[in-house]
């Protein structure tokens, strides 16, 4: 669900497109997760609260679990603090819809983005 380029300070969220059946990088919008990409001329938008056929969990639950696992893995690596400045190319600030999920996973909002101590 999440790919973290910690040294580059980038996060990428991946969503499964129900219409196309592929996994692609997507953007997180207020109240919904959208894959934001066109595959074969088909653009797909899915609610953050739809159930994923793969795991029986909503996309929102999957993102929460992925953010928690990411925080755990980064803390376990012991490389000190990590700051992410953007997600899927959008600045990751306190108003970003995914910032709340990251905050619940242990990240702290800072002027540069979201930081994990």
Secondary structure per residue as TSV (DSSP state, phi and psi in degrees):
chain	resnum	aa	ss	phi	psi
A	1	X	-	360.0	-39.2
A	2	X	E	-124.6	140.4
A	3	X	E	-121.1	125.9
A	4	X	E	-112.1	120.5
A	5	X	E	-102.2	82.4
A	6	X	T	-60.6	-42.8
A	7	X	T	-68.4	-31.0
A	8	X	T	-89.5	-8.0
A	9	X	T	66.5	32.9
A	10	X	E	-118.1	141.0
A	11	X	E	-116.8	141.4
A	12	X	E	-127.5	127.5
A	13	X	E	-102.4	133.3
A	14	X	E	-108.8	138.5
A	15	X	E	-125.3	145.1
A	16	X	E	-86.0	126.9
A	17	X	-	-86.4	117.9
A	18	X	T	-67.0	-35.2
A	19	X	T	-74.0	-34.0
A	20	X	T	-102.2	-29.7
A	21	X	-	80.4	24.5
A	22	X	-	-123.3	162.0
A	23	X	E	-100.0	129.1
A	24	X	E	-140.8	159.9
A	25	X	E	-70.1	137.6
A	26	X	E	-133.8	170.8
A	27	X	E	-110.3	150.6
A	28	X	E	-100.2	121.9
A	29	X	E	-110.5	163.9
A	30	X	T	-59.7	117.5
A	31	X	T	79.3	-5.9
A	32	X	E	-149.5	154.5
A	33	X	E	-106.5	127.0
A	34	X	E	-123.5	138.2
A	35	X	E	-74.6	-19.1
A	36	X	E	63.9	-0.5
A	37	X	E	-116.1	156.2
A	38	X	E	-108.7	121.6
A	39	X	E	-112.4	114.2
A	40	X	T	61.7	32.2
A	41	X	T	82.0	4.0
A	42	X	E	-109.7	124.0
A	43	X	E	-104.8	134.5
A	44	X	E	-124.1	137.0
A	45	X	E	-127.8	131.2
A	46	X	E	-127.9	146.1
A	47	X	E	-67.5	148.5
A	48	X	T	-67.9	-12.5
A	49	X	T	-108.8	7.5
A	50	X	S	-73.1	151.1
A	51	X	B	-84.7	133.6
A	52	X	-	-78.4	133.1
A	53	X	T	-68.5	-21.6
A	54	X	T	-77.1	-40.6
A	55	X	T	-119.7	-7.9
A	56	X	S	71.5	14.2
A	57	X	S	-115.7	156.0
A	58	X	B	-73.3	159.9
A	59	X	H	-60.2	-36.9
A	60	X	H	-62.1	-42.5
A	61	X	H	-65.5	-39.0
A	62	X	H	-63.8	-43.0
A	63	X	H	-65.3	-39.7
A	64	X	H	-62.6	-45.3
A	65	X	H	-64.4	-42.5
A	66	X	H	-64.2	-40.8
A	67	X	H	-66.1	-39.3
A	68	X	H	-65.7	-43.4
A	69	X	H	-65.7	-37.6
A	70	X	H	-62.9	-46.3
A	71	X	H	-60.9	-42.8
A	72	X	H	-62.2	-45.7
A	73	X	H	-64.5	-39.8
A	74	X	H	-69.1	-39.1
A	75	X	H	-66.2	-39.8
A	76	X	H	-66.7	-31.2
A	77	X	H	-68.5	-23.8
A	78	X	T	68.3	28.0
A	79	X	-	-87.7	14.0
A	80	X	-	86.9	-152.1
A	81	X	-	-78.8	150.5
A	82	X	E	-131.2	131.5
A	83	X	E	-121.4	130.6
A	84	X	E	-107.8	126.1
A	85	X	-	-97.8	-21.2
A	86	X	E	-148.9	161.0
A	87	X	E	-134.2	122.1
A	88	X	T	52.7	37.0
A	89	X	T	83.6	-5.1
A	90	X	E	-101.0	139.2
A	91	X	E	-56.2	134.3
A	92	X	-	-97.3	92.6
A	93	X	-	-119.6	-177.4
A	94	X	T	-61.3	-22.9
A	95	X	T	-88.8	-8.0
A	96	X	S	-66.5	134.8
A	97	X	T	-57.3	-30.6
A	98	X	T	-81.8	-13.8
A	99	X	H	-59.9	-37.2
A	100	X	H	-62.5	-42.0
A	101	X	H	-66.4	-42.8
A	102	X	H	-63.9	-39.3
A	103	X	H	-62.1	-41.9
A	104	X	H	-65.7	-25.0
A	105	X	H	-85.0	-7.5
A	106	X	T	119.3	-2.5
A	107	X	-	-80.1	149.5
A	108	X	E	-114.7	133.0
A	109	X	E	-68.8	131.7
A	110	X	E	-133.0	165.0
A	111	X	T	-57.7	-26.8
A	112	X	T	-84.5	-11.8
A	113	X	E	147.5	-128.1
A	114	X	E	-121.5	129.0
A	115	X	E	-118.5	141.3
A	116	X	E	-113.5	121.3
A	117	X	-	-92.0	360.0
